[in-house]
Amino acid sequence: MMVSRIIPVEPFDLVVFGGTGDLARRKILPALYRRFRAGQMPKNARVIGVARAAMDDAAYRAFAAAAIAEAGGGEAEPPAEGADFLARLGYVAVDAEAAAGWEALGARLRPGVVRACYFSVAPGLFATLADRLHAHALAGPGTRIVVEKPFGHDLDSARALNATLARHFGEGQIYRIDHYLGKETVQNLMAVRFANILFEPLWNARFVDHVQITVAESVGVAGRGAYYDRAGAMRDMVQNHLMQLLCLIAMEPPHRFEPDAVRDEKLKVIRALDPLLPGEVVRGQYRAGPGSAGYRADAQNPASDTESFIAMRVGISNWRWKGTPFYLRTGKRLRARASEIAIAFREPPHAIFDQQEGWKENVLSIRLQPNEGMNLRVMIKEPGPGGMRLTDVPLDMSFATALGAGGAVIPDAYERLIMDVIRGNQTLFMRGDEVEAAWAWTDPAIALWQAAGDRPLPYDPGSSGPEDALMLMHRDGRRWREIRE
Ligand code: NAP
């Protein structure tokens, strides 16, 4: 069994704007509680929820207790520890757009401890919050702000938001969240690449045939249809999450595992991406199915041309990757909830065995969800007499099994990311120029399909997306991996 070392972070005041929202309830509060239980949150840490609703500390603690119980999946809570954690929570009612309440909030904040403000509110309020924190003198040079997604809607809006934040905060104070970067497997991708000699020499166009990145969801957009319909899969998933995954696979080794060294290398990848041409993108929209509404009904927009699915072939013009396509796809209402990265290696240069029919390419696959882990398919001899027949077997490593005590729980991305904010480590957060570069790449592709009046292709719920997405790879003589849990 492997016991991870827990080093408590410094004392902190964490202000969660939007502290009664969905994200706070499902992710932020449960993540804080788990870190508290793990011994990472010091005794004198404070969490202050902020929203417009009138509520006192006791009511907020009850809200948090319910959120933690809901997230715990029935895990028995030791009551003493639960109460200990809840005692650290408080609540102040503030309307981000009004003048009242800020003084009361200021009175709760202590000098001499790390101060972090988590903007878990609608993106339209990010700039307002930055302005108000400054105007009410609640933020100083040491204050950190955590900004949720989406960071802008396009390049112009992202630039404007960066400019507003920069009026009051240095880049070193701004933590732009992409929770994919907090996933254990995603960080493992860097460890596997840069802490082993095995893969890096092969990690280039000479040995890698192609890379596939799939982020598939089985749910539709019902519930957040109004937001989603203005974004679509390109803005909601590709510009941030898939782009970040692509960067971690494609980037050069940073000289150190330090925030700017890592982010510099990611930025270079984004800048080397080829422009997306219309023939390299397939957009889809899910149909109604038995017992489930179609996209347009879920989005409450009968004429919507927004994509709930997108697949694309991306080229990277640099020495390492020229000639190795990266295929990306993501969508809603697909066959399963499954995210993975697959690195497919090329054929050996020469076949020495007579019977090559069992041959399959080596594939390193990295599962992000569910069941985080890695799997490397290698060719071996099929057991038994009668000649040399080949078969492929997996070298499988489920992290939960390999590292955990009887399948220990892998920490949620938010646990890691919030603690990184308190520690002041920005490695797993997006820098402003990275976000802008990603928009600068997605904007022209969106403009092209909008100008062409392109409409998304319908696909069946529970499928792998539109047929044309399969063709995107077939015509290159390749195929997508199956979407399965
Ligand atoms: P939500 O459920 O709508 O919650 C919004 C929160 O903001 C509530 O606590 C609300 O409480 C508060 N609020 C609204 N207007 C306010 C104002 N003028 N001043 C102060 N507080 C105000 O939203 P959410 O789903 O938690 O999302 C929060 C942020 O996280 C968004 O940027 C979203 O894009 C991002 N995000 C969410 C998820 C997710 O799974 N939910 C995932 C990724 C990113 P009152 O109405 O009482 O003020």
Boltz pocket constraint, residues with backbone or C-beta under 6 A from the ligand:
constraints:
  - pocket:
      binder: B
      contacts: [[A, 17], [A, 18], [A, 19], [A, 20], [A, 21], [A, 22], [A, 23], [A, 24], [A, 50], [A, 51], [A, 52], [A, 53], [A, 94], [A, 95], [A, 96], [A, 97], [A, 119], [A, 120], [A, 121], [A, 122], [A, 123], [A, 125], [A, 148], [A, 149], [A, 150]]
      max_distance: 6.0
